[in-house]
Amino acid sequence: MPPMLGAGVIVPTADGRVLLGRRITAGETPTWSLPGGKVDQPGESFEQAAARELAEETGIVLPAEQMRVLAVLLDHQLGFPRLTAAVLAPPTDDPAAVTEPHACAGWERFPVDALPSPMFHPSGLVLGSWLPGHPAPDGAFRYTIG
């Protein structure tokens, strides 16, 4: 199986909260997740995928030019390589809509010191790239950008 390429989008608010959705994908244990998804459009960058996925999943439209890749994360949790970009969006308080009710039961904003669990594995890796003092767990590799 070829590696899976994705982007997880950290959407902070001006007061330091972060947007998370209640992930209810069929066949998976429910978890909390950042907006994001696969890089699957021809010629698409991580930033472009992040902006597209954010708009598709939440209705929040932010320009790809304002997205910033913080790190690239490699894990093998599913038995094959998965490469996820940790992408930081500009702060926004725009409301998040449930546009994919088959995959998300709702969006909420949480203080970073009170994040819910369980967390979708790639989202936990992405948040660890943004929050200080969160080393990559065993079996995952973090490549920090700049």
N, C-alpha and C positions, 0 to 999 in steps of 0.2 A: 504494500500500500504506500503511495507517495505521501510525503509529509503534509500535514494539514497546516495551512497558513491562516492566521487570524489577527484581529486587532481587538483589544479590550479598551474601552473608552472611559477614562476617569473624568466625570463631569462634576467639578466642585461648584459650590455656591460661594457667594461673597462672605458668608459667615462661617465657612469651613466645613459644611456638610458635603456628603457625596451621594450621588444618585445610584440606587440599586433597585433591581427588579426581582420579583418572586418568580423564579424560573420553574416552569411546570411542564417541561418538554416530555412528551410521551416516552415511556420506557426508561426514564431517569428518575432518581430520587429528587424531590423538590429541593432547590437550593436558592441562595441569593446570588445575583449576578450583576455585573456591570453591563451596560449596553455594549454591543460588539458582535463580531461574527467573522466569517471567512473573507479572506481577500480572494475574490473569485471573478472579478471583472478584468478583461484583457487590458494590460498596461496600468493597472490600478496600484497606487502606492498605499502604504499603511495609513497615511493621513487621509487619503481619499476614501479608503475602505471604512475608516473610523467615522468620517463625516456622513457617508452613505448609510452605514448601519445605524448610527445615532438617529438620523432622520427617519429611516424605515421603522425602527423599533419604538421610538418615542415621539416622533413628530417634531423634535427639536432640531432646527436647522442652523448649523454653524459652518462657516467656510473651512474647507480642508486646509487652507493657508494659515489658519489660526490654531491648528492642531500641532502638537509637538510630541515626537517619539522620545520617551524617556529611557527605554530599555527594550531589548529583545530577549524573550524567555524561551527556553527549550525544555520540554518535558516529554516523558514517554509513558505517562500515566495510563494511556489507553492501549499500550503495547506497540505503538508506532510513534515516530517523531511528530511532535506538534510544536510549531513555532508561533509565538504570540507576541505582538508588539504591544507594549504598554504605552498608550497614547493619552496625553493630557489635553483636554479641551479647555477653552477659556471659561472662566467662571460664568455661570448663568443661573438665574432663578426661574427661567421659562418653565411652564408646566409640562410634565411628561404625560403623554397619552398612551393608553394600551392599544397599540395598533396591530399586535399579533397575539390575540387572546389564547390561541392554542399553545403558545410558548411562554407567556408572561401573564401572571395574575394581577399585576399592579406594580407601580413605581413609587418608591419612597426615598426621602433624603434622610441620611443618618449622620450624626456626628462621627468623626473618624475614631474617637475613643469609645464608641459604643456601636460598633458594627455588628450586624446580626450573623447568625450561623444556622445551618452549615452554609459555607461559601462554595460556589462553583469553583473548581480547582484553578482554571486559568485566571479567573477574576481575583482569587487570592494571591496568585503570583504577581499579577499586574498591580494590585494595591500595595503589595510588599515593595514594589519598585518605587513607589511614590512616598510611602510612609517611612519615616526614619526608624532605624533599628529593627528592620524585618529582613533577616537573611533569607536567601532562597532555601527552601526545604531540601532534604536529601532527595536525589533523583531529578532535581530541576537545576537548570543553569541560567544565570542572569548575565546578560551582556549590556552594561550600562552605556548609554550614548552621551557623549560630551560631558 
